[in-house]
Amino acid sequence: QVQLVESGGGLVQPGGSLRLACAASRNIVTINAIGWYRQTPGKQRELVAAITSIGTTNYADSVKGRFTISRDIAQNTVYLHMNSLKPADTAVYYCKAEYCFSGDPYDSWGQGTQVTVSS
């Protein structure tokens, strides 16, 4: 099992920046992929950005050029650097780990962190 703990959310003005952190309970290079998702009331959770065990990244079109996903392998932590934030980025942000255990695929989610973009 993999446990994830998110941090770094908060209130920021439009145009501002935040960095979210997702700390994993095991070596992140053994996790197939870690992704950041977000959810607003009444909507489905959507993928924002993801990074694979070999460092390949992908982004939702709505955040390309503004958000960057990165990792610190020594700290078993994945970051989401968010720049030029817009009110539409307001959501609860979750990280998810996709991994295998005893040959079976599993997903683990963190508890979420609120990001509010407002003046």
Stockholm file with secondary structure:
# STOCKHOLM 1.0

chainA/1-119         QVQLVESGGGLVQPGGSLRLACAASRNIVTINAIGWYRQTPGKQRELVAAITSIGTTNYADSVKGRFTISRDIAQNTVYLHMNSLKPADTAVYYCKAEYCFSGDPYDSWGQGTQVTVSS
#=GR chainA/1-119 SS CCCEEEECCEEECTTCCEEEEEEESSCGGGSSEEEEEEECTTSCCEEEEEEETTCCEEECTTTTTTEEEEEEGGGTEEEEEECSCCGGGCEEEEEEEEEEETTEEEEEECCCEEEEECC
#=GC SS_cons         CCCEEEECCEEECTTCCEEEEEEESSCGGGSSEEEEEEECTTSCCEEEEEEETTCCEEECTTTTTTEEEEEEGGGTEEEEEECSCCGGGCEEEEEEEEEEETTEEEEEECCCEEEEECC
//
